[in-house]
Amino acid sequence: MQQAGNNIMDIVLSETNINTLKSNSLFPELSAYINQLIINHFDELITLLYRLDINEKKLKDLLQQHASKDAAGIIASLIIERQEQKIKTRELFKTAADIPEEEKW
């Protein structure tokens, strides 16, 4: 499961299309991987959340508000949401090198 988890994280972290991130195809596998981290490698989960810059307060609040729901699903949703934010930020701050030749002055 660890190798499969690494693959899903690679996919999520390298994805540049928001629609693909939001699609339901990534969520179940990401959620299952997060669940395995919760059960078997909690320290790795904490490191991952820190590395992805997941808002700790928001995570704690959501986990408390939805205590009866699947924690892995909540965490997976936050990871996807954070990656979406990063994609949007990159779009806002594209450099001139990212501009197609026909649109340059």
Summary of the structure (lengths in Angstrom):
residues: 105
radius of gyration: 16.0
end to end distance: 50.5
largest distance: 56.1
contacts: 257
relative contact order: 0.15
helix: 76%
strand: 0%
